[in-house]
Amino acid sequence: MTTLFSFDIFDTCLTRACGEAKNTFFLLAERILGEGSDTSARNDFALIRMNAEREARRLCINDENEEITLNDIYKFCDFTSITNSSNAIIMQTELDIEKEILLPVDKIRNEINLLVNKGFSVIYISDMYLPKTFIEEILVHHGFYVNKNIYVSSEIKKTKSSGHLYNYIANKRHISKQHWLHTGDNYNVDYKIPSRMGIKARLVNNDYIPYELQGKRMMTDGTTPLSGYAFTLSRAIRLSLPDSPNNIFASTFIAPMFVPFVYKILCDSKARGINHLFFIARDGYILYQIALEMKDHFSSIDLSYLYASRQALYMAGLEHVSPEQIKKKMPHLKHKRIDGILYELHLESYDYSKLPLSGLDGFQIIDLLFQEKTFIDALKKKYNEQNDYVLRYFKQEGLSNGNCAIVDVVGSRRCQSAINTILSKNNFPKVYSYYFEVTWSRITNYESYFAANYQENVIKSPYYNRASQPLYEQFFAITNQQRAIEYQNTENKIVPMFEPDFINKDYKQKVFEANSTVCTKYARYYIKVYNNNCSITNIQVAQRIFAAFLYVPRKEFLKAIELFKCTGSGEANEVLLNKKSLLYVIFHIKEFFRWPEGQLVYSSGYLYPIIRYILKKRLQKIMRL
């Protein structure tokens, strides 16, 4: 019977946000030398630290002393040619950085707490130069049970790699090795050596998953290992949270796109002198949450969440009431029926029963409506009311104060156009805008804006865009916030009126909580590495990784989105993944034009490569539709 359970610490219980231990030295160089320091100086600083550790090991390790300490290392560090900071200050800064970037591995922590609650003995073992008291403090901070049960090579002067640390513990605790189970991530020191000594050993895999590894490799540029930080952080965040499909999906795809984007726009806003960012409801809510995590680093910029939507703004954004203006500013109405048109114009109760509407498209219906004086009068009244309310709402929230910008996920820029029309015709400054992606059908006018992605340039395949846009807008940016459809005056305050939410609220809340938890935690650690030059590259690489997923999805990742539905205004329109048999999908593949690859993997699993080869030509034809 096993009576003693031991656990390795680094990369088993704790993992670094920056990946390997040596990457810490590049963070240390930036912290000591400053954000704007020379790249070569930072690399030389890190090299001095690495060489000092090698020299300390060469000169200090012997038969009696198998491990070095952090103090030993710093005896061989000479930074005087690069900085005036003392070794004592630099060493303490290294400890501070380690404390900041270490995250717990959630499943190991839960396992340890369960063992402790059942009354088993649990100990921690590490080959590490860091002080025992420091490691103990980190473990306690992250919720691990610790009770004078840590064995660190830097204190005991024996290591796991020699096997002597295992023998030391066995003698110290008077434990039979056959009653001892050790868990760790290193095949040699945590599995092979203890197994050879008669200790039961278990190897855990906390390594990178393929998408993380692909992103890390694509980001490596030779100047600094921190260039791949966005994806080493993905792994650390994934391991630090419960092992759920939604957490894994969000840490792999959503956070590496959205967090660098928010960081980029905050840096850009600061450079432009923009002092207030407004995140547009509802898609912008996740971006707003990320920005709040970074607020302390951008104290000159105010952050607000603006209740707005196409329906709430477009009519008020007309320059005047006319069929031409409606067609220009609201082109989507061409494909609407009469009820949809009246809904968008806030005239749902208008009686159209006597109008000959058969066979007319949306624009023809608008022309017909403008032949009715009662309609024109009702529309002008509603237009004047909403125009007044929207302007008052903008003034109330501070959007009319100047030096402002709006932020959205995916857009055609019509919201920016509507907002600026309302502001400019009332002699207020226009707003700048930031978009994660702008669509093919966007407005191409002179108003300035920033976009991380232009839909026509991102990935040339139409297949990619058909699947990506609804996922960006409605899954990546899913929220528990309601959709504002117009405004009203309540006790001298303009407040939004909301549309009823028809989507499964339990599912929506579950996905939102996962996305929000992952992205805000990711942002908390991302901000620790100041590298604005990398942020746009991070977005581009993350997007390529996501494109690779869309083209050849891994089935385990589909679990996160199997209940997801592409939605229109207030109603469910289309599911991306149907619970259909493989045979049905093969013979009805055109039904799944939105994402045929995803549907095939979802229905076929490991048979997918064979099925894809058989259907190759049919898939190519569908992708060209």
SULPE-V438661 format. One record per helix or strand of 3 or more residues. SS is the DSSP state (H for helix, E for strand). FROM is the first residue (numbers start at 1). TO is the last residue. If there is no record, write none. Layout:
ss & from & to
SS & FROM & TO
SS & FROM & TO
This chain:
ss & from & to
E & 4 & 8
E & 14 & 16
H & 23 & 33
H & 39 & 60
H & 70 & 74
H & 87 & 101
E & 102 & 104
H & 106 & 117
E & 121 & 126
H & 132 & 141
E & 150 & 152
H & 153 & 156
H & 164 & 173
H & 177 & 179
E & 180 & 184
H & 187 & 196
E & 200 & 203
H & 210 & 219
H & 225 & 240
H & 245 & 272
E & 276 & 280
H & 285 & 297
E & 302 & 306
H & 310 & 313
H & 323 & 329
H & 331 & 335
H & 338 & 344
H & 362 & 369
H & 373 & 397
E & 404 & 411
H & 414 & 424
E & 432 & 438
E & 449 & 454
H & 455 & 458
H & 462 & 476
E & 484 & 490
E & 493 & 498
H & 505 & 526
H & 532 & 551
H & 555 & 561
E & 565 & 567
E & 572 & 575
H & 582 & 587
H & 589 & 592
H & 596 & 614
H & 616 & 623
